[in-house]
């Protein structure tokens, strides 16, 4: 299908690629920057094809594009004197990805910092994975507040998959914690026995013989004797005492292997070769009880450090601190104290954004000189890319044109593709897109 416009009238355009079949074949779309309408499409993004296509538009003066070499070369070869504009959004996105890649390479998944504030009793209870019902309710509450699944996972020190399972449980169907129920039952039994002991001792003080007390309370003579003994312990000596099982000889090894990140099935395979005959489920249960035991053992000790997730540090590259629910201002300051370079990289990214919207291309040279001081391979690669396309990047600072129209048009093409899914050739797709544009021109 031919173009629906007079090609000689087209002067200012933006181009972008779109997927015909993702990861296999792509096309290129052209949009008129003056009237915001799609002009033409081709089923290729190869340099030669795009170059020949652009040559059919003889009077092009401005081309807005992303930083792809394909479009830069095609524009230069087809119209050597055209004003090429590199899109600001893609430049900012490129630098953000570079900084995030560096953070992922150099920083641990959890960055340790000094404790910024005391941990509340609520959070202590939530960190204990035995309190499953509390954790499920907490996840639902934070979801209502607008936090993402990933953010909730970071707060609860769990995986996103676990949080998804929590949120799939209706709040009115949250199961009671087995550990809490068992402990409540134990406390009730202890309280009942305390009342019986107190009653027996009051009767003894009143002069009742042991035989009569035993008859009145429906207990054996020996039990009443025990109740009246000042050294009698209410709690059974076996309560909360671990009985060694099949896993006992391998417990230390299981803890060590788990701390190295090995999965339970892998640990099971290793210790089975050494004689263990139990199940994988037993390993999980043991580690759960071990975590609970360590938690209760250290509960009274105030920790001296806490952790900030690496993901939160990456989000700070492109988000404001107040928009991130997984890191506080105090934690942010502690991270910057420990890693001053991170503060410089954040400032470098912010300054780059300011330069792109400053209308002063000379500031770009100053920014490049400053950025070159950092011995970060990813950053140096990004700077080299800017240098190769320096004129287009500076034009992006001077002119207000960008590729926003192209991004919106690609979304429009995707919708039309989905409508025609399963029987759509490129020619039919192009016809639907261009006739749609013609309809809007004629009737709007």
C-alpha positions as CSV (number, residue, x, y, z in Angstrom):
1,X,0.0,0.0,0.0
2,X,1.5,3.4,-0.9
3,X,1.9,6.2,1.6
4,X,-1.3,8.2,2.3
5,X,0.5,11.6,2.3
6,X,2.4,13.7,-0.2
7,X,6.0,12.7,0.6
8,X,7.4,16.0,-0.6
9,X,5.5,17.8,2.1
10,X,7.0,15.8,4.9
11,X,9.8,17.8,6.7
12,X,10.0,16.8,10.3
13,X,9.7,13.2,11.4
14,X,10.5,10.7,14.2
15,X,11.1,7.0,13.6
16,X,11.1,4.0,15.8
17,X,11.0,0.2,15.5
18,X,8.2,-2.2,16.5
19,X,8.0,-6.0,16.6
20,X,6.3,-7.9,13.9
21,X,7.3,-11.1,15.6
22,X,9.2,-10.4,18.8
23,X,12.8,-11.5,18.7
24,X,12.5,-12.5,15.1
25,X,11.3,-9.7,12.8
26,X,10.8,-6.0,13.2
27,X,9.4,-3.1,11.3
28,X,9.9,0.7,11.3
29,X,7.2,3.4,11.7
30,X,7.5,7.1,10.7
31,X,5.5,9.8,12.4
32,X,5.0,13.4,11.3
33,X,6.2,15.7,14.1
34,X,4.0,18.6,12.8
35,X,0.6,16.9,12.8
36,X,1.4,13.9,15.0
37,X,0.1,11.3,12.5
38,X,1.7,8.1,11.2
39,X,3.0,8.6,7.7
40,X,4.4,5.3,6.6
41,X,5.7,1.9,7.7
42,X,8.1,-0.7,6.4
43,X,8.7,-4.3,7.5
44,X,12.4,-3.9,8.3
45,X,14.8,-2.0,10.5
46,X,18.0,-2.8,8.6
47,X,20.2,0.1,7.8
48,X,20.0,-0.2,4.0
49,X,16.2,-0.7,3.9
50,X,15.6,2.2,6.2
51,X,18.1,4.4,4.2
52,X,16.3,3.6,0.9
53,X,13.0,4.3,2.5
54,X,14.0,7.7,3.8
55,X,15.4,8.7,0.4
56,X,11.8,8.6,-1.0
57,X,11.0,11.5,1.3
58,X,13.1,14.2,-0.4
59,X,12.5,17.2,1.8
60,X,13.1,15.9,5.3
61,X,14.8,18.5,7.6
62,X,14.5,17.0,11.1
63,X,14.7,13.3,12.2
64,X,14.1,12.4,15.9
65,X,15.3,8.9,16.8
66,X,16.7,6.8,19.6
67,X,20.4,6.0,19.9
68,X,20.4,2.9,17.6
69,X,23.2,2.9,15.1
70,X,20.8,1.6,12.5
71,X,18.7,4.7,12.4
72,X,21.7,7.1,12.8
73,X,23.5,5.5,9.8
74,X,20.4,5.4,7.7
75,X,19.6,9.1,8.4
76,X,23.2,10.2,7.7
77,X,23.4,8.2,4.4
78,X,20.0,9.2,3.1
79,X,20.0,12.9,4.2
80,X,23.5,14.1,5.1
81,X,22.4,17.6,6.0
82,X,19.3,16.6,8.1
83,X,19.1,17.7,11.7
84,X,19.2,14.5,13.8
85,X,17.8,14.6,17.3
86,X,18.6,11.9,19.9
87,X,15.7,11.2,22.1
88,X,16.2,12.4,25.7
89,X,14.1,9.6,27.3
90,X,16.3,6.9,25.8
91,X,19.5,8.8,26.9
92,X,18.2,9.0,30.5
93,X,17.1,5.4,30.4
94,X,20.5,4.3,29.1
95,X,22.4,6.0,31.9
96,X,20.0,4.7,34.6
97,X,20.5,1.1,33.3
98,X,24.3,1.7,33.4
99,X,24.3,2.8,37.0
100,X,21.9,0.0,38.0
101,X,24.2,-2.5,36.3
102,X,27.1,-1.2,38.2
103,X,25.2,-1.4,41.5
104,X,24.2,-5.0,40.8
105,X,27.8,-5.9,40.0
106,X,29.5,-4.3,42.9
107,X,27.0,-4.4,45.8
108,X,25.6,-7.4,47.7
109,X,21.9,-8.2,47.6
110,X,21.6,-6.9,51.1
111,X,23.8,-3.9,52.1
112,X,24.6,-3.9,55.8
113,X,24.5,-0.5,57.6
114,X,24.4,0.6,61.3
115,X,21.1,0.3,63.0
116,X,19.1,3.5,62.3
117,X,16.2,2.9,64.8
118,X,15.0,0.2,67.1
119,X,13.0,-2.6,65.6
120,X,9.4,-2.6,66.8
121,X,7.8,-5.6,68.5
122,X,5.4,-5.9,65.6
123,X,8.3,-6.2,63.1
124,X,10.1,-8.7,65.3
125,X,7.0,-10.9,65.3
126,X,6.7,-10.5,61.5
127,X,10.3,-11.5,60.9
128,X,9.6,-14.8,62.7
129,X,8.3,-17.0,59.9
130,X,6.4,-19.1,62.4
131,X,3.9,-16.3,62.7
132,X,2.4,-17.1,59.3
133,X,-1.1,-15.6,60.0
134,X,0.4,-12.3,61.1
135,X,2.6,-12.2,58.0
136,X,-0.4,-12.8,55.7
137,X,-2.4,-10.1,57.3
138,X,0.5,-7.7,57.1
139,X,0.9,-8.5,53.4
140,X,-2.8,-7.7,52.7
141,X,-2.5,-4.4,54.7
142,X,0.6,-3.2,52.8
143,X,-1.0,-4.2,49.5
144,X,-4.0,-2.0,50.3
145,X,-1.6,0.9,51.0
146,X,-0.3,0.6,47.4
147,X,3.0,-1.3,47.9
148,X,4.0,-3.7,45.2
149,X,4.5,-7.4,45.7
150,X,8.3,-6.9,45.5
151,X,8.2,-4.1,48.1
152,X,6.2,-6.3,50.5
153,X,8.7,-9.2,49.9
154,X,11.6,-6.9,50.9
155,X,9.8,-5.8,54.1
156,X,9.0,-9.4,55.2
157,X,12.4,-10.8,54.0
158,X,10.5,-13.3,51.7
159,X,10.4,-14.1,48.1
160,X,7.8,-12.4,45.8
161,X,6.3,-15.9,45.1
162,X,5.6,-16.4,48.8
163,X,3.9,-13.0,49.0
164,X,1.8,-13.9,46.0
165,X,0.6,-17.0,47.9
166,X,-0.1,-14.8,51.0
167,X,-2.2,-12.4,48.9
168,X,-4.1,-15.3,47.2
169,X,-5.6,-16.2,50.6
170,X,-8.8,-14.2,51.4
171,X,-8.4,-12.2,54.6
172,X,-11.4,-13.9,56.2
173,X,-9.8,-17.3,55.6
174,X,-6.4,-16.7,57.0
175,X,-5.4,-19.8,59.0
176,X,-4.4,-19.5,62.6
177,X,-0.8,-20.0,63.3
178,X,-0.2,-23.6,64.6
179,X,2.8,-22.5,66.7
180,X,0.7,-19.7,68.4
181,X,-2.3,-22.0,69.0
182,X,0.0,-24.6,70.6
183,X,1.6,-22.0,72.8
184,X,-1.8,-20.6,73.8
185,X,-3.0,-24.1,74.7
186,X,0.2,-24.6,76.8
187,X,-0.3,-21.3,78.7
188,X,-3.9,-22.2,79.4
189,X,-2.9,-25.5,80.9
190,X,-0.2,-23.9,83.0
191,X,-2.7,-21.3,84.3
192,X,-5.2,-24.0,85.2
193,X,-2.5,-26.0,87.1
194,X,-1.4,-22.8,89.0
195,X,-5.0,-22.4,90.2
196,X,-5.1,-26.0,91.4
197,X,-1.8,-25.7,93.2
198,X,-2.9,-22.5,94.9
199,X,-6.2,-24.1,95.9
200,X,-4.4,-27.2,97.4
201,X,-2.0,-25.0,99.4
202,X,-4.8,-22.8,100.7
203,X,-6.7,-26.0,101.9
204,X,-3.5,-27.2,103.5
205,X,-3.0,-23.9,105.4
206,X,-6.6,-24.3,106.6
207,X,-5.7,-27.6,108.2
208,X,-7.1,-30.1,105.7
209,X,-5.1,-33.4,105.6
210,X,-3.6,-34.5,102.3
211,X,-6.0,-37.4,102.0
212,X,-9.0,-35.1,102.3
213,X,-7.5,-32.6,99.8
214,X,-6.9,-35.4,97.3
215,X,-10.5,-36.6,97.7
216,X,-12.0,-33.1,97.3
217,X,-9.8,-32.2,94.3
218,X,-10.1,-35.7,92.6
219,X,-6.4,-36.1,92.4
220,X,-4.1,-38.9,93.7
221,X,-2.3,-38.5,97.1
222,X,1.1,-38.2,95.3
223,X,-0.1,-35.3,93.1
224,X,-1.3,-33.3,96.1
225,X,2.1,-34.0,97.8
226,X,3.8,-32.6,94.7
227,X,1.5,-29.5,94.7
228,X,2.4,-28.8,98.4
229,X,6.2,-29.1,97.7
230,X,7.7,-25.6,97.5
231,X,10.2,-26.8,94.8
232,X,7.5,-28.2,92.5
233,X,7.8,-27.1,88.9
234,X,4.5,-26.5,87.0
235,X,6.1,-27.0,83.6
236,X,6.9,-30.6,82.6
237,X,10.6,-31.2,82.3
238,X,10.2,-32.4,78.8
239,X,8.4,-29.3,77.5
240,X,10.3,-27.5,74.7
241,X,13.1,-30.1,74.9
242,X,14.3,-31.5,71.6
243,X,14.5,-35.2,71.2
244,X,17.4,-36.3,69.0
245,X,16.2,-38.0,65.7
246,X,17.6,-39.2,62.4
247,X,18.9,-35.7,61.6
248,X,20.9,-35.2,64.8
249,X,24.3,-36.2,63.4
250,X,23.9,-33.9,60.4
251,X,22.4,-30.8,61.9
252,X,25.5,-28.7,62.0
253,X,26.2,-29.6,58.3
254,X,22.7,-28.8,57.3
255,X,22.9,-25.3,58.9
256,X,26.2,-24.7,57.2
257,X,25.1,-25.8,53.7
258,X,21.8,-23.8,54.0
259,X,23.8,-20.7,54.9
260,X,25.7,-21.1,51.6
261,X,22.4,-21.0,49.7
262,X,22.0,-24.7,48.8
263,X,18.4,-25.8,48.3
264,X,16.8,-28.4,50.6
265,X,16.7,-31.2,47.9
266,X,20.5,-30.6,47.2
267,X,21.3,-30.8,50.9
268,X,19.1,-33.9,51.2
269,X,21.1,-35.6,48.4
270,X,24.5,-34.7,50.1
271,X,23.6,-36.0,53.6
272,X,21.8,-39.1,52.2
273,X,25.1,-40.2,50.7
274,X,26.5,-40.1,54.3
275,X,23.7,-42.2,55.7
276,X,20.7,-40.0,56.4
277,X,17.4,-41.8,55.8
278,X,14.9,-39.0,56.6
279,X,12.9,-36.9,54.2
280,X,13.4,-33.4,52.7
281,X,10.4,-32.2,54.7
282,X,12.3,-33.0,57.9
283,X,15.1,-30.7,56.8
284,X,12.7,-27.8,56.3
285,X,11.0,-28.4,59.6
286,X,14.4,-28.5,61.4
287,X,15.6,-25.2,59.8
288,X,12.2,-23.6,60.7
289,X,12.6,-24.6,64.3
290,X,16.3,-23.6,64.3
291,X,15.4,-20.1,63.1
292,X,12.7,-19.8,65.7
293,X,15.1,-21.0,68.4
294,X,17.8,-18.5,67.4
295,X,15.2,-15.7,67.1
296,X,14.0,-16.4,70.7
297,X,17.6,-16.7,71.9
298,X,18.7,-13.4,70.5
299,X,15.4,-11.5,71.0
300,X,16.6,-9.7,74.1
301,X,19.9,-8.7,72.4
302,X,19.7,-5.4,70.5
303,X,21.1,-5.8,67.0
304,X,23.9,-3.4,65.9
305,X,23.1,-3.4,62.2
306,X,20.3,-3.7,59.6
307,X,20.1,-4.3,55.9
308,X,19.0,-2.3,52.9
309,X,18.0,-4.1,49.8
310,X,20.2,-3.6,46.7
311,X,17.0,-3.2,44.6
312,X,16.1,-0.1,46.7
313,X,19.5,1.5,45.8
314,X,18.7,0.9,42.1
315,X,15.3,2.4,42.4
316,X,16.9,5.6,43.8
317,X,18.5,6.1,40.4
318,X,15.2,7.0,38.8
319,X,12.8,7.6,41.7
320,X,12.5,10.0,44.6
321,X,13.4,8.7,48.0
322,X,9.8,9.5,49.3
323,X,8.4,7.3,46.5
324,X,10.2,4.2,47.7
325,X,8.6,2.3,50.6
326,X,11.6,0.0,51.3
327,X,14.2,2.5,52.5
328,X,14.0,5.4,54.9
329,X,15.8,8.7,54.8
330,X,18.0,7.6,57.8
331,X,18.9,4.4,56.0
332,X,19.7,6.3,52.8
333,X,22.1,8.6,54.7
334,X,23.8,5.6,56.3
335,X,24.3,4.0,52.9
336,X,25.8,7.2,51.4
337,X,28.2,7.4,54.4
338,X,29.4,3.9,53.8
339,X,29.5,4.2,50.0
340,X,30.3,7.9,49.1
341,X,30.7,6.8,45.4
342,X,27.1,6.0,45.3
343,X,26.2,9.5,46.2
344,X,28.4,10.8,43.4
345,X,26.7,8.5,40.9
346,X,23.2,9.6,42.0
347,X,24.3,13.3,41.6
348,X,25.9,12.5,38.2
349,X,22.6,11.0,37.0
350,X,20.6,14.0,38.2
351,X,23.0,16.4,36.6
352,X,22.7,14.6,33.3
353,X,18.9,15.0,33.4
354,X,19.4,18.7,34.2
355,X,21.8,19.1,31.2
356,X,19.4,17.5,28.8
357,X,16.7,20.0,29.7
358,X,19.0,23.0,30.1
359,X,18.9,24.2,26.4
360,X,22.6,24.7,26.8
361,X,24.6,22.0,24.8
362,X,27.9,23.3,26.2
363,X,27.0,21.8,29.6
364,X,27.1,18.3,28.0
365,X,30.9,18.7,27.4
366,X,31.4,19.6,31.0
367,X,29.3,16.6,32.1
368,X,31.3,14.2,29.9
369,X,34.6,15.5,31.4
370,X,33.3,14.9,34.9
371,X,31.9,11.5,34.1
372,X,35.1,10.3,32.5
373,X,36.8,10.5,35.9
374,X,35.0,7.4,37.1
375,X,36.7,4.1,36.4
376,X,33.4,2.2,35.7
377,X,33.5,0.2,32.4
378,X,29.7,0.5,31.9
379,X,29.8,4.3,32.3
380,X,32.7,4.7,29.9
381,X,30.9,2.6,27.3
382,X,27.9,4.9,27.7
383,X,30.1,8.0,27.3
384,X,31.7,6.6,24.2
385,X,28.3,6.1,22.7
386,X,27.4,9.7,23.4
387,X,30.6,10.9,21.8
388,X,29.9,9.0,18.6
389,X,26.5,10.6,18.4
390,X,27.4,13.9,20.0
391,X,25.8,16.2,17.5
392,X,22.4,14.4,17.7
393,X,22.6,14.4,21.5
394,X,23.3,18.1,21.6
395,X,20.4,18.7,19.2
396,X,18.3,16.8,21.7
397,X,19.2,19.5,24.2
398,X,18.6,22.4,21.8
399,X,15.3,21.3,20.2
400,X,12.1,20.3,22.0
401,X,11.4,17.4,19.6
402,X,11.5,13.8,21.0
403,X,10.3,10.3,20.2
404,X,7.2,10.4,22.4
405,X,5.0,10.3,19.4
406,X,6.8,7.3,18.1
407,X,6.4,5.4,21.3
408,X,2.6,6.1,21.4
409,X,2.3,5.1,17.7
410,X,4.0,1.8,18.5
411,X,1.4,1.1,21.2
412,X,-1.3,1.9,18.7
413,X,0.2,-0.6,16.2
414,X,0.4,-3.3,19.0
415,X,-3.4,-2.9,19.7
416,X,-4.2,-3.3,16.0
417,X,-1.9,-6.3,15.8
418,X,-3.8,-8.0,18.7
419,X,-7.2,-7.3,17.0
420,X,-6.0,-9.1,13.9
421,X,-4.0,-11.7,15.7
422,X,-3.6,-15.0,13.8
423,X,-4.4,-13.7,10.3
424,X,-2.4,-10.5,10.0
425,X,0.1,-9.9,7.1
426,X,2.2,-6.7,7.1
427,X,0.3,-5.3,4.2
428,X,-3.0,-5.7,6.1
429,X,-1.5,-4.2,9.2
430,X,-0.1,-1.2,7.3
431,X,-3.5,-0.7,5.6
432,X,-5.4,-0.7,8.9
433,X,-2.9,1.7,10.5
434,X,-2.7,4.2,7.6
435,X,-6.5,4.1,6.9
436,X,-7.0,4.8,10.6
437,X,-4.8,7.8,10.4
438,X,-6.6,9.0,7.3
439,X,-9.9,8.6,9.0
440,X,-8.8,10.9,11.9
441,X,-7.5,13.5,9.4
442,X,-10.7,13.6,7.4
443,X,-13.2,13.5,10.2
444,X,-11.5,15.2,13.2
